[in-house]
């Protein structure tokens, strides 16, 4: 249930997600550091074939093509007021659904063996996991006092969970562009 709560919170603020993604993209100038021999696969400096880098570059574009539509679909619709009270049943259900999608992305990255190709995405997923755990441990579910507008601790967890899918989607793109 904790994991489920985390996902619901990331859907609310698509604009905030875009801003965070833009900031992450701007702050990720150290993307070349990952090419210092960490990939394990032979680099393709003289790549004239269609498969210069076989595992990581092929996995990255495939993952975003599959998961970005799912992340976008998770936040589609009118959910503006669902987490006005961050402990309501509707909010708990919604952030749970959002968190599940984010965790599915994490599982897909792990299954593809592409964790190294998605460092920013994995950080964004960790933020969702941390917010989900904080929400559950903080007794936020069922609380009728905390709202997003108040800036409460529970509201902060919910805000992170609502924006999580969008941030994960954007960081996937950033990570994939960095790999290429």
Backbone as JSON, one array per atom type, in Angstrom:
{
  "sequence": "XXXXXXXXXXXXXXXXXXXXXXXXXXXXXXXXXXXXXXXXXXXXXXXXXXXXXXXXXXXXXXXXXXXXXXXXXXXXXXXXXXXXXXXXXXXXXXXXXXXXXXXXXXXXXXXXXXXXXXXXXXXXXXXXXXXXXXXXXXXXXXXXXXXXXXXXXXXXXXXXXXXXXXXXXXXXXXXXXXXX",
  "N": [[0.82, -1.18, 0.0], [2.01, 1.21, 0.66], [3.74, 1.66, -1.42], [1.9, 2.04, -3.41], [0.64, 4.38, -2.68], [2.59, 6.27, -3.05], [2.78, 6.5, -5.83], [0.47, 7.75, -6.64], [0.68, 10.4, -5.95], [2.31, 11.67, -7.73], [1.06, 12.53, -10.01], [-0.27, 14.96, -10.14], [0.93, 17.47, -10.9], [1.79, 18.32, -13.82], [3.06, 20.41, -15.08], [4.97, 21.1, -13.17], [6.51, 18.85, -13.29], [7.58, 19.05, -15.85], [9.15, 21.31, -15.52], [10.97, 20.43, -13.57], [12.17, 18.38, -15.0], [13.36, 19.84, -17.04], [15.18, 21.26, -15.53], [16.7, 19.16, -14.54], [17.77, 18.2, -16.92], [19.32, 20.37, -17.69], [21.13, 20.37, -15.61], [22.55, 18.09, -15.95], [25.12, 17.87, -17.12], [27.22, 16.27, -16.74], [27.01, 13.89, -18.03], [28.78, 12.68, -19.77], [30.58, 11.44, -18.17], [29.77, 8.9, -17.62], [30.68, 7.4, -19.72], [33.25, 6.62, -19.3], [34.4, 4.11, -19.56], [32.7, 2.55, -18.12], [30.63, 1.21, -19.28], [31.23, -1.35, -20.11], [30.71, -2.73, -22.48], [32.24, -2.81, -25.67], [33.22, 0.3, -26.9], [31.93, 2.09, -29.74], [33.7, 3.52, -31.72], [34.47, 3.42, -34.41], [32.11, 2.91, -35.82], [30.38, 1.63, -38.3], [28.43, -0.04, -38.78], [24.99, -1.06, -38.18], [24.63, -1.6, -35.54], [26.22, -0.25, -33.34], [26.5, 0.01, -30.52], [25.53, -2.49, -28.62], [23.93, -3.33, -26.3], [23.15, -1.28, -24.19], [22.46, 1.22, -25.69], [20.46, 0.21, -27.37], [18.54, -0.68, -25.57], [17.68, 1.61, -24.17], [16.16, 3.49, -25.92], [14.02, 1.79, -26.54], [12.78, 1.36, -24.09], [11.75, 3.91, -23.33], [9.96, 4.35, -25.41], [8.05, 2.45, -24.91], [7.29, 2.96, -22.22], [6.82, 5.73, -21.72], [4.27, 6.45, -22.89], [2.63, 4.97, -21.15], [3.2, 6.12, -18.68], [2.3, 8.7, -19.18], [-0.42, 8.16, -19.62], [-1.17, 7.36, -17.1], [-1.41, 9.72, -15.7], [-3.3, 11.07, -17.09], [-6.38, 12.8, -17.63], [-8.86, 14.4, -15.5], [-7.72, 15.21, -12.59], [-7.39, 17.16, -10.76], [-8.42, 17.95, -8.22], [-8.35, 15.68, -6.67], [-6.5, 15.09, -4.7], [-6.76, 17.13, -2.91], [-7.29, 17.03, -0.2], [-4.89, 15.36, 1.38], [-4.97, 12.9, 2.6], [-7.25, 11.59, 1.89], [-9.43, 8.9, 0.78], [-9.73, 8.81, -2.0], [-7.46, 10.16, -2.88], [-5.44, 8.51, -1.85], [-5.93, 6.18, -3.35], [-5.42, 7.13, -5.95], [-2.69, 8.06, -5.85], [-1.54, 5.66, -5.3], [-1.99, 4.19, -7.65], [-0.4, 5.72, -9.4], [2.14, 5.36, -8.31], [2.48, 2.63, -8.68], [2.81, 2.46, -11.47], [5.22, 3.81, -11.79], [6.89, 2.09, -10.35], [6.68, -0.12, -11.98], [8.09, 0.77, -14.19], [10.64, 0.93, -13.06], [11.06, -1.81, -12.58], [11.08, -2.73, -15.23], [13.37, -1.48, -16.22], [15.29, -2.69, -14.58], [14.92, -5.4, -15.35], [15.71, -5.26, -18.02], [18.34, -4.91, -17.63], [19.42, -2.39, -17.64], [20.08, -0.42, -15.81], [22.37, 1.18, -15.42], [22.24, 2.76, -17.69], [20.22, 4.5, -17.16], [20.58, 6.59, -15.06], [19.54, 9.07, -14.0], [16.84, 8.62, -14.17], [16.54, 6.46, -12.45], [17.19, 7.77, -10.08], [15.0, 9.51, -9.91], [12.97, 7.65, -9.62], [13.71, 6.62, -7.17], [13.16, 8.83, -5.58], [10.38, 8.79, -5.67], [9.93, 6.36, -4.37], [10.94, 7.0, -1.82], [9.19, 9.09, -1.06], [6.8, 7.7, -1.02], [7.25, 5.85, 1.03], [7.63, 7.66, 3.14], [5.11, 8.87, 3.23], [3.48, 6.72, 3.98], [4.67, 5.91, 6.41], [4.43, 8.25, 7.83], [1.82, 8.41, 8.56], [-0.03, 9.55, 6.86], [-2.13, 8.69, 5.2], [-5.59, 8.68, 5.39], [-5.68, 10.93, 6.94], [-7.42, 13.85, 7.58], [-6.74, 16.38, 7.83], [-4.42, 17.48, 6.58], [-3.56, 19.31, 3.68], [-2.72, 19.91, 0.22], [-2.27, 22.59, -0.26], [-1.43, 23.68, 2.16], [1.23, 23.1, 2.58], [2.17, 21.03, 4.14], [3.99, 18.27, 5.63], [2.96, 15.79, 4.79], [1.58, 16.69, 2.56], [3.74, 17.43, 0.99], [4.87, 14.92, 0.42], [2.78, 13.88, -1.1], [2.76, 15.68, -3.24], [5.21, 15.06, -4.45], [4.7, 12.44, -5.2], [2.59, 12.8, -6.97], [3.77, 14.14, -9.11], [5.68, 12.37, -9.91], [5.42, 10.31, -12.11], [5.58, 11.96, -14.42], [8.08, 13.18, -14.1], [9.74, 10.94, -14.13], [9.25, 10.1, -16.76], [10.37, 12.26, -18.22], [13.04, 12.17, -17.34], [13.8, 9.74, -18.37], [13.96, 10.3, -21.09], [16.04, 12.19, -21.02], [18.14, 10.6, -20.0], [18.36, 8.73, -22.07], [19.14, 10.34, -24.21], [21.6, 11.13, -23.29], [23.03, 8.76, -23.35], [23.36, 8.26, -26.05]],
  "CA": [[0.0, 0.0, 0.0], [2.91, 2.35, 0.71], [4.2, 1.9, -2.79], [0.77, 2.52, -4.18], [0.37, 5.76, -2.29], [3.62, 7.09, -3.64], [2.53, 6.73, -7.24], [-0.67, 8.63, -6.85], [1.02, 11.78, -5.69], [3.11, 12.23, -8.8], [0.27, 12.85, -11.18], [-0.98, 16.23, -10.1], [1.52, 18.67, -11.46], [2.54, 18.06, -15.04], [3.92, 21.57, -15.31], [6.1, 20.98, -12.26], [7.33, 17.77, -13.82], [8.32, 19.58, -16.99], [10.15, 22.21, -14.98], [12.0, 19.61, -12.93], [12.89, 17.68, -16.06], [14.22, 20.81, -17.7], [16.28, 21.52, -14.61], [17.57, 17.97, -14.53], [18.48, 18.17, -18.18], [20.34, 21.41, -17.65], [22.13, 20.04, -14.62], [23.15, 16.78, -16.24], [26.2, 18.01, -18.07], [28.25, 15.26, -16.46], [26.59, 12.65, -18.67], [29.9, 12.05, -20.43], [31.35, 10.7, -17.19], [29.35, 7.51, -17.67], [31.33, 6.72, -20.82], [34.65, 6.42, -18.96], [34.7, 2.69, -19.47], [31.75, 1.9, -17.23], [29.61, 0.47, -20.01], [31.62, -2.74, -20.24], [30.66, -3.1, -23.87], [33.24, -2.09, -26.44], [32.67, 1.49, -27.54], [31.87, 1.96, -31.19], [34.21, 4.72, -32.37], [34.48, 3.21, -35.85], [30.87, 2.18, -36.04], [29.73, 1.83, -39.58], [27.32, -0.98, -38.83], [23.76, -0.55, -37.57], [24.62, -1.94, -34.12], [27.47, 0.16, -32.74], [26.5, -0.36, -29.12], [24.48, -3.49, -28.68], [22.98, -3.51, -25.21], [22.59, -0.09, -23.57], [21.75, 2.11, -26.58], [19.25, -0.42, -27.89], [17.56, -0.8, -24.49], [17.17, 2.89, -23.75], [15.03, 3.98, -26.71], [12.91, 0.86, -26.45], [12.08, 1.56, -22.82], [10.95, 5.13, -23.34], [8.86, 4.2, -26.36], [7.02, 1.64, -24.26], [6.84, 3.42, -20.91], [6.32, 7.1, -21.68], [2.81, 6.49, -23.05], [1.99, 4.43, -19.94], [3.35, 7.14, -17.64], [1.38, 9.79, -19.55], [-1.79, 7.68, -19.42], [-1.43, 7.3, -15.66], [-1.76, 11.05, -15.21], [-4.31, 11.67, -17.96], [-7.7, 12.99, -17.03], [-9.03, 15.5, -14.57], [-7.44, 14.78, -11.22], [-6.93, 18.36, -10.08], [-8.84, 18.07, -6.82], [-8.41, 14.38, -6.02], [-5.63, 15.09, -3.52], [-6.89, 18.38, -2.17], [-7.01, 16.52, 1.14], [-3.9, 14.36, 1.0], [-5.22, 11.6, 3.22], [-8.54, 11.04, 1.47], [-9.39, 7.62, 0.09], [-9.54, 9.04, -3.43], [-6.05, 10.5, -3.07], [-4.66, 7.29, -1.6], [-6.11, 5.32, -4.52], [-4.76, 7.74, -7.1], [-1.23, 8.03, -5.72], [-1.16, 4.24, -5.37], [-1.93, 3.86, -9.08], [0.76, 6.38, -9.98], [3.34, 4.71, -7.79], [2.6, 1.32, -9.33], [3.36, 2.65, -12.81], [6.64, 4.16, -11.61], [7.59, 0.86, -9.96], [6.73, -0.97, -13.17], [9.22, 1.28, -14.99], [11.85, 0.47, -12.37], [11.19, -3.24, -12.85], [11.43, -2.89, -16.64], [14.78, -1.09, -16.34], [16.06, -3.77, -13.96], [14.8, -6.59, -16.19], [16.5, -5.03, -19.22], [19.75, -4.76, -17.25], [19.77, -1.06, -18.14], [20.14, 0.52, -14.69], [23.46, 2.12, -15.67], [21.84, 3.65, -18.78], [19.16, 5.38, -16.66], [20.91, 7.06, -13.7], [18.61, 10.12, -13.55], [15.53, 7.97, -14.03], [16.58, 5.68, -11.21], [17.12, 8.74, -8.99], [13.61, 9.97, -9.84], [12.2, 6.53, -9.07], [14.04, 6.57, -5.74], [12.4, 9.92, -4.94], [9.01, 8.29, -5.52], [9.96, 5.34, -3.31], [11.13, 7.69, -0.54], [7.95, 9.8, -0.74], [5.8, 6.69, -0.71], [7.56, 5.36, 2.37], [7.35, 8.75, 4.08], [3.65, 9.03, 3.31], [2.94, 5.61, 4.76], [5.21, 5.95, 7.78], [3.98, 9.48, 8.47], [0.4, 8.34, 8.89], [-0.75, 10.51, 6.02], [-3.37, 8.09, 4.7], [-6.7, 8.82, 6.33], [-5.65, 12.24, 7.57], [-8.34, 14.8, 6.96], [-6.26, 17.72, 8.17], [-3.39, 17.99, 5.68], [-3.91, 19.59, 2.3], [-1.58, 20.31, -0.6], [-2.08, 24.03, -0.16], [-0.82, 24.05, 3.43], [2.66, 22.87, 2.62], [2.45, 20.07, 5.19], [4.89, 17.18, 5.28], [2.18, 14.83, 4.0], [1.35, 17.34, 1.27], [5.0, 17.33, 0.23], [4.95, 13.56, -0.11], [1.78, 13.74, -2.14], [3.22, 16.45, -4.41], [6.26, 14.26, -5.09], [4.07, 11.26, -5.81], [1.76, 13.24, -8.1], [4.64, 14.55, -10.22], [6.63, 11.29, -10.19], [5.39, 9.74, -13.45], [6.07, 12.94, -15.39], [9.52, 13.34, -13.91], [10.35, 9.7, -14.62], [9.16, 10.15, -18.21], [11.34, 13.23, -18.72], [14.41, 11.72, -17.08], [14.09, 8.66, -19.31], [14.41, 10.96, -22.31], [17.35, 12.76, -20.73], [19.11, 9.52, -19.91], [18.54, 8.14, -23.39], [19.91, 11.29, -25.02], [22.96, 11.12, -22.75], [23.67, 7.5, -23.77], [23.67, 8.29, -27.49]],
  "C": [[0.87, 1.25, 0.0], [3.38, 2.69, -0.7], [3.09, 2.49, -3.63], [0.49, 3.98, -3.89], [1.37, 6.69, -2.94], [3.32, 7.43, -5.08], [1.42, 7.72, -7.5], [-0.3, 10.1, -6.75], [1.73, 12.44, -6.86], [2.33, 12.69, -10.0], [-0.22, 14.28, -11.24], [-0.34, 17.35, -10.89], [2.39, 18.36, -12.66], [3.48, 19.21, -15.34], [5.15, 21.51, -14.41], [7.05, 19.91, -12.74], [8.18, 18.27, -14.97], [9.43, 20.51, -16.52], [11.29, 21.43, -14.37], [12.83, 18.89, -13.98], [13.83, 18.63, -16.78], [15.42, 21.14, -16.83], [17.24, 20.35, -14.54], [18.39, 17.89, -15.79], [19.6, 19.2, -18.19], [21.46, 21.06, -16.69], [22.85, 18.74, -14.87], [24.26, 16.89, -17.26], [27.3, 17.01, -17.83], [27.89, 13.92, -17.05], [27.73, 11.94, -19.37], [30.71, 11.2, -19.47], [30.99, 9.23, -17.19], [30.03, 6.73, -18.78], [32.8, 6.46, -20.54], [34.98, 4.96, -18.77], [33.73, 1.94, -18.59], [30.78, 1.0, -17.98], [29.97, -0.99, -20.2], [31.61, -3.21, -21.67], [31.7, -2.27, -24.62], [32.6, -0.87, -27.07], [32.76, 1.36, -29.05], [32.41, 3.21, -31.87], [34.21, 4.6, -33.88], [33.24, 2.42, -36.23], [30.26, 2.53, -37.37], [28.57, 0.86, -39.74], [26.12, -0.39, -38.11], [23.7, -0.83, -36.08], [25.92, -1.56, -33.45], [27.56, -0.19, -31.26], [25.29, -1.25, -28.91], [23.5, -3.48, -27.53], [22.38, -2.21, -24.69], [21.88, 0.83, -24.55], [20.47, 1.5, -27.14], [18.16, -0.48, -26.83], [16.9, 0.54, -24.16], [16.01, 3.39, -24.61], [13.81, 3.07, -26.63], [12.11, 1.1, -25.18], [11.23, 2.82, -22.84], [9.77, 5.01, -24.29], [7.71, 3.41, -25.74], [6.44, 2.32, -23.03], [6.35, 4.85, -20.86], [4.82, 7.18, -21.93], [2.06, 5.97, -21.81], [2.07, 5.44, -18.79], [2.4, 8.3, -17.92], [-0.07, 9.39, -19.29], [-2.15, 7.65, -17.94], [-1.89, 8.65, -15.11], [-2.83, 11.74, -16.04], [-5.64, 11.81, -17.23], [-7.7, 14.14, -16.05], [-8.88, 14.98, -13.14], [-7.01, 15.96, -10.36], [-7.26, 18.39, -8.59], [-8.8, 16.76, -6.05], [-7.56, 14.34, -4.74], [-5.65, 16.42, -2.79], [-6.68, 18.1, -0.68], [-6.14, 15.29, 0.94], [-4.11, 12.98, 1.62], [-6.52, 10.95, 2.8], [-8.38, 9.71, 0.75], [-9.13, 7.78, -1.4], [-8.08, 9.36, -3.73], [-5.17, 9.27, -2.89], [-4.74, 6.35, -2.81], [-5.32, 5.85, -5.71], [-3.23, 7.67, -6.99], [-0.71, 6.59, -5.72], [-1.03, 3.81, -6.82], [-0.7, 4.47, -9.74], [2.06, 5.7, -9.56], [3.55, 3.36, -8.46], [3.21, 1.44, -10.72], [4.86, 2.97, -12.72], [7.44, 2.91, -11.23], [7.67, -0.13, -11.11], [7.87, -0.53, -14.09], [10.53, 0.81, -14.37], [12.1, -1.01, -12.67], [11.61, -3.5, -14.3], [12.9, -2.53, -16.87], [15.67, -2.18, -15.75], [16.07, -5.02, -14.83], [15.65, -6.46, -17.45], [18.0, -4.93, -18.91], [20.28, -3.39, -17.65], [19.86, -0.01, -17.03], [21.22, 1.58, -14.93], [23.12, 3.12, -16.77], [20.81, 4.68, -18.33], [19.46, 5.92, -15.26], [19.93, 8.11, -13.17], [17.22, 9.54, -13.33], [15.48, 7.18, -12.74], [16.55, 6.6, -10.0], [15.69, 9.25, -8.81], [12.71, 8.89, -9.26], [12.47, 6.41, -7.57], [13.3, 7.66, -4.97], [10.95, 9.49, -4.7], [8.96, 7.26, -4.39], [10.08, 5.99, -1.94], [9.85, 8.41, -0.12], [6.85, 8.82, -0.35], [6.0, 6.15, 0.7], [7.26, 6.42, 3.42], [5.87, 8.96, 4.29], [3.06, 7.94, 4.2], [3.4, 5.68, 6.21], [4.74, 7.17, 8.55], [2.52, 9.49, 8.84], [-0.45, 9.29, 8.08], [-2.07, 9.97, 5.5], [-4.44, 8.2, 5.77], [-6.73, 10.15, 7.03], [-6.59, 13.18, 6.84], [-7.87, 16.23, 7.18], [-5.3, 18.29, 7.12], [-3.93, 18.19, 4.27], [-2.65, 19.96, 1.53], [-1.26, 21.78, -0.42], [-1.34, 24.45, 1.11], [0.69, 23.91, 3.45], [3.06, 21.91, 3.73], [3.43, 19.01, 4.7], [4.16, 16.16, 4.4], [1.88, 15.41, 2.62], [2.58, 17.3, 0.39], [5.19, 15.95, -0.36], [3.99, 13.38, -1.28], [2.21, 14.49, -3.4], [4.3, 15.68, -5.16], [5.65, 13.07, -5.82], [3.22, 11.64, -7.03], [2.6, 13.6, -9.32], [5.59, 13.44, -10.65], [6.59, 10.72, -11.59], [5.91, 10.7, -14.52], [7.57, 13.13, -15.31], [10.25, 12.11, -14.43], [10.34, 9.69, -16.15], [10.22, 11.08, -18.8], [12.78, 12.77, -18.49], [14.78, 10.54, -17.96], [14.62, 9.25, -20.62], [15.81, 11.53, -22.13], [18.42, 11.68, -20.7], [19.38, 8.9, -21.28], [19.33, 9.06, -24.31], [21.37, 11.33, -24.58], [23.72, 9.89, -23.22], [24.12, 7.59, -25.21], [24.85, 9.08, -27.81]]
}
